[in-house]
């Protein structure tokens, strides 16, 4: 009886071993199409180069959504008119407050000033790094008449490590948008 018990226990212990399988090292590969840009012409008082792989939706106030359907991401553009210096100060304060409102979840928010005197475009680009709701924001103005803010949002729970390749791709598009912004003369 004892021998039978040891035999059954031995068979069970030997049969429960897992063979080690060596898996090759791999990285997630996300291929996004090479961006091509064309000038977005609207009835709004501004124009810029937009990635042709995106879809644009405009409302009556010249606010826009630039959708990235393959990434479930959207850049929200908001246009406001500058009426005087007090109004410009309020718009600048609101844009900075919106960017730094993500400070609770963000690991860092480096900012990069933007100056393009040829197109009268001045602003700031915010790189929001971390699991914040928005990963990038910017504002642009000519300091006299026009003010545009842009915010990048993903239609997913923010996990910065997972969406980082898409964030980099869209940040390049946002920079192109800022660099090519032209104000229409009244």
JOURDA-V353456 format. One record per pair of residues at least 24 apart in sequence whose ideal C-beta (glycine too) atoms are under 6 Angstrom apart, sorted by the first residue. I is the first residue (numbers start at 1). J is the second residue. D is the distance in whole Angstrom. If there is no record, write none. Layout:
i:I j:J d:D
i:I j:J d:D
This chain:
i:30 j:165 d:5
i:32 j:169 d:5
i:45 j:184 d:5
i:46 j:183 d:6
i:47 j:182 d:5
i:48 j:177 d:5
i:48 j:180 d:5
i:48 j:181 d:5
i:49 j:176 d:6
i:49 j:180 d:4
i:51 j:173 d:5
i:71 j:166 d:5
i:72 j:155 d:4
i:72 j:156 d:6
i:73 j:154 d:5
i:73 j:170 d:6
i:74 j:153 d:6
i:75 j:150 d:6
i:75 j:152 d:5
i:76 j:151 d:5
i:77 j:148 d:6
i:77 j:150 d:5
i:78 j:149 d:5
i:79 j:148 d:5
i:80 j:147 d:5
i:82 j:145 d:5
i:82 j:147 d:5
i:91 j:147 d:5
i:95 j:139 d:4
i:95 j:149 d:5
i:99 j:126 d:4
i:99 j:137 d:5
i:102 j:128 d:5
i:102 j:132 d:4
i:102 j:134 d:6
i:105 j:130 d:6
i:105 j:131 d:5
i:105 j:132 d:4
i:106 j:130 d:4
i:106 j:132 d:4
i:114 j:178 d:6
i:119 j:182 d:5
i:121 j:181 d:5
i:130 j:160 d:6
i:131 j:158 d:5
i:131 j:160 d:5
i:133 j:158 d:6
i:135 j:167 d:5
i:136 j:171 d:5
i:136 j:174 d:6
i:138 j:178 d:6
i:140 j:178 d:6
i:140 j:181 d:5
i:142 j:183 d:5
i:146 j:183 d:5
